[in-house]
């Protein structure tokens, strides 16, 4: 976040939703009475690995030629950071469905809990990692997986999600004792995986600290699956950093969500 910022970061991605400083503004600036604050995108912070947003950037397959419309299965979720770490699913029966009734009428991907999931390439093993997901869980499920690092969609090295009403995570699992409820509520979950200094933030507030193993041995990241069990979640955005983000960065990312989704 910068005071009196007049330019935006220069994007190099070919994605149609990503523009240069002279291009389309994707969200309004936030005005503070004491000075001007222009909230920029999640890529303003260093070491971003990937950033995917459902609104205007969900495709029927990984050729990225046809945008998804309401009720259509989506197999390609491009990386807007320019790093080409796209989420994809080539099996039709396992593709999430695009919906248009998200916060402020914006789009999201619906993972049905019955087999839908996506995958993307992995960071190097042993790196710190931050996973930011803007999602809602629709109802209680004995296991509802949000994100995992695995060598297949069946075997996992760490995972985050819900188990019988609690947000769990990391490796098998470390129970954070943080309630998932109320269900059907959109929340920004930020999981910082950083050894003994790992953290969970909900809507920008720190709710848990503890120890988490790294992704050593994993070969892919997955959305909405691990151990062959899928999550019944709606997902509007996924952001991954190859570092442990700071409290300041957590706050800045939260302001981006507040601005873009009118929270």
C-alpha positions in Angstrom: 0.0 0.0 0.0 1.4 3.4 -1.0 0.4 6.9 -0.1 -0.4 9.1 -3.1 0.2 6.3 -5.5 -0.5 7.3 -9.0 0.7 4.3 -11.0 -0.1 0.6 -10.9 2.4 -2.2 -11.2 3.3 -3.2 -14.7 1.9 -6.6 -15.6 3.5 -8.8 -18.2 0.9 -11.6 -18.3 -1.1 -12.1 -21.5 -4.2 -12.8 -19.5 -7.2 -10.7 -20.7 -8.0 -9.7 -17.1 -4.6 -8.3 -16.4 -3.6 -4.8 -17.7 -0.7 -2.4 -17.4 -0.7 0.8 -15.5 -2.4 2.4 -18.5 -5.1 -0.3 -18.7 -8.3 -1.1 -17.0 -8.5 -0.5 -13.2 -9.8 -3.8 -11.8 -11.0 -2.4 -8.5 -11.6 1.1 -7.1 -9.1 3.0 -4.9 -9.8 3.4 -1.2 -10.0 7.0 -0.1 -8.7 8.0 3.4 -9.6 11.5 4.6 -6.0 12.2 5.8 -4.4 11.1 2.6 -5.1 9.1 -0.6 -4.6 5.3 -0.4 -4.6 3.3 -3.6 -5.0 -0.4 -2.8 -3.2 -2.4 -5.5 -3.4 -6.0 -6.4 -2.0 -9.0 -4.5 1.0 -8.9 -6.8 2.3 -5.7 -5.1 3.9 -8.0 -2.5 7.1 -9.9 -3.3 7.4 -13.6 -3.9 3.9 -14.2 -5.3 3.6 -17.7 -6.7 0.1 -17.6 -8.2 -3.1 -15.6 -8.1 -6.4 -16.8 -9.5 -9.8 -15.0 -9.4 -13.0 -16.5 -10.6 -14.7 -13.3 -11.8 -14.0 -12.7 -15.5 -11.2 -15.3 -15.4 -12.6 -18.8 -15.3 -12.4 -20.9 -18.5 -14.0 -24.0 -19.8 -10.7 -25.7 -20.3 -6.9 -25.1 -20.0 -6.7 -23.6 -23.5 -8.2 -20.4 -22.0 -10.3 -19.5 -25.0 -13.9 -19.7 -23.7 -14.9 -17.9 -20.5 -17.3 -19.8 -18.2 -20.9 -18.6 -17.9 -23.3 -19.5 -15.1 -23.8 -23.2 -14.6 -20.9 -24.2 -16.9 -18.1 -26.6 -15.8 -14.7 -24.9 -15.6 -11.4 -26.7 -16.3 -9.0 -23.7 -16.6 -8.3 -21.1 -13.8 -5.4 -19.0 -15.0 -2.7 -17.4 -12.9 -3.0 -13.6 -13.0 0.4 -13.1 -11.5 2.2 -13.8 -14.8 3.9 -16.9 -13.4 1.8 -19.3 -15.4 0.9 -21.4 -12.3 -2.6 -22.1 -13.6 -5.1 -24.3 -11.8 -6.6 -26.9 -14.1 -8.8 -30.0 -14.4 -9.1 -32.0 -17.6 -11.6 -34.6 -16.4 -15.1 -33.3 -17.1 -16.8 -35.0 -14.1 -14.2 -33.4 -11.7 -14.5 -29.8 -12.9 -16.0 -27.2 -10.6 -19.0 -25.2 -11.7 -19.0 -21.5 -12.3 -21.6 -19.5 -10.4 -22.4 -15.7 -10.5 -24.1 -15.2 -7.2 -21.0 -14.5 -5.1 -20.2 -11.4 -3.0 -21.4 -8.2 -4.8 -22.7 -10.5 -7.6 -19.2 -11.6 -8.6 -18.4 -15.1 -9.8 -17.0 -18.1 -8.0 -16.2 -21.7 -8.5 -18.5 -24.3 -6.8 -16.7 -27.5 -5.8 -19.5 -30.0 -5.1 -17.8 -32.2 -2.5 -18.4 -35.2 -4.7 -15.2 -35.3 -6.8 -14.5 -31.7 -8.0 -10.9 -30.5 -7.6 -8.1 -28.7 -9.4 -4.3 -28.9 -9.4 -1.2 -26.8 -10.2 2.6 -27.2 -10.0 4.3 -27.1 -6.7 6.8 -24.8 -5.1 10.2 -26.2 -4.2 10.2 -28.3 -1.0 11.0 -26.8 2.3 10.1 -23.2 1.3 7.9 -21.1 3.6 4.4 -20.8 2.1 1.3 -18.7 2.4 -2.1 -19.8 1.0 -4.9 -17.2 0.9 -8.4 -18.5 0.0 -11.6 -16.4 -0.3 -14.2 -19.1 0.2 -17.3 -20.3 2.0 -18.1 -23.8 3.1 -21.7 -24.6 2.3 -22.5 -27.2 5.1 -20.9 -29.4 7.7 -18.9 -32.3 6.2 -16.9 -34.9 8.2 -13.9 -33.9 6.0 -14.0 -30.9 3.6 -10.6 -30.2 2.1 -9.7 -26.8 0.9 -6.0 -27.1 -0.2 -3.3 -29.7 -0.1 0.3 -30.4 -1.2 0.5 -34.0 -2.4 2.1 -36.3 -4.9 -1.3 -37.4 -6.1 -4.9 -36.4 -5.2 -4.9 -39.4 -2.7 -1.6 -39.1 -0.8 -0.9 -35.8 1.0 2.0 -34.1 2.8 -0.1 -31.3 4.3 -3.6 -30.1 4.0 -6.0 -27.5 5.2 -9.8 -27.6 5.5 -12.6 -28.5 7.8 -13.3 -31.6 10.0 -16.6 -31.8 11.7 -17.0 -28.1 12.3 -13.4 -27.2 13.1 -10.8 -25.6 10.8 -7.9 -28.0 10.7 -4.6 -28.0 8.9 -1.2 -29.1 8.3 -0.1 -32.2 8.4 -2.5 -35.0 9.6 -4.1 -32.8 10.9 -3.0 -30.2 13.4 -6.3 -29.1 14.9 -6.4 -25.3 15.1 -9.6 -25.5 17.3 -11.0 -22.7 15.2 -14.7 -23.1 14.4 -15.7 -23.1 10.7 -19.3 -22.0 11.6 -21.4 -20.2 10.6 -21.6 -22.1 7.3 -22.5 -20.4 4.0 -20.4 -17.4 5.1 -17.7 -15.9 2.9 -14.3 -15.6 4.6 -10.7 -14.8 3.8 -8.5 -17.6 5.2 -4.8 -17.0 5.2 -2.7 -20.0 6.1 1.0 -19.2 6.8 3.1 -22.4 6.7 6.4 -21.6 8.3 7.6 -24.3 10.7 7.1 -23.5 14.4 5.9 -20.0 13.5 2.9 -21.0 11.4 -0.3 -19.0 11.6 -4.0 -18.9 10.5 -5.7 -15.6 9.9 -9.5 -15.2 9.3 -10.6 -12.0 7.7 -7.2 -10.5 8.5 -7.3 -11.4 12.2 -4.8 -13.9 13.7 -6.7 -16.8 15.3 -4.1 -19.5 15.6 -0.3 -20.1 15.8 1.5 -23.4 15.9 3.9 -25.8 14.1 3.4 -27.0 10.6 5.6 -29.3 8.4 6.7 -28.2 5.0 5.7 -29.8 1.6 8.8 -32.0 1.3 8.0 -34.9 -1.0 4.9 -33.4 -2.6 4.8 -32.7 -6.3 1.6 -30.7 -6.8 -0.8 -28.3 -5.1 -4.5 -29.3 -5.1 -7.7 -27.3 -4.5 -10.6 -28.9 -2.7 -9.1 -32.4 -2.4 -6.7 -34.6 -0.5 -6.7 -38.2 0.5 -9.3 -38.7 -2.2 -11.8 -36.6 -0.2 -13.1 -33.5 -1.8 -14.5 -30.2 -0.2 -17.9 -28.8 -0.5 -16.7 -25.2 -0.9 -17.3 -22.1 -3.0 -14.1 -20.4 -4.0 -13.7 -16.9 -5.4 -9.9 -16.4 -5.2 -6.7 -18.3 -4.5 -3.4 -16.5 -3.8 -0.1 -18.3 -3.0 3.2 -16.7 -1.9 6.5 -18.5 -1.6 7.1 -16.9 1.8 5.5 -16.3 5.1 3.7 -13.0 4.7 3.7 -10.4 7.4 0.8 -9.0 9.4 1.1 -5.8 7.3 0.8 -7.8 4.2 -2.2 -9.8 5.6 -3.9 -6.4 6.3 -3.1 -5.1 2.9 -4.5 -8.2 1.2 -7.6 -8.0 3.4 -8.2 -4.4 2.2 -8.0 -5.6 -1.4 -10.8 -8.1 -0.7 -12.8 -5.4 1.1 -12.5 -3.0 -1.9 -13.0 -5.5 -4.8 -15.9 -7.3 -3.2 -17.4 -4.4 -1.3 -17.2 -6.2 2.0 
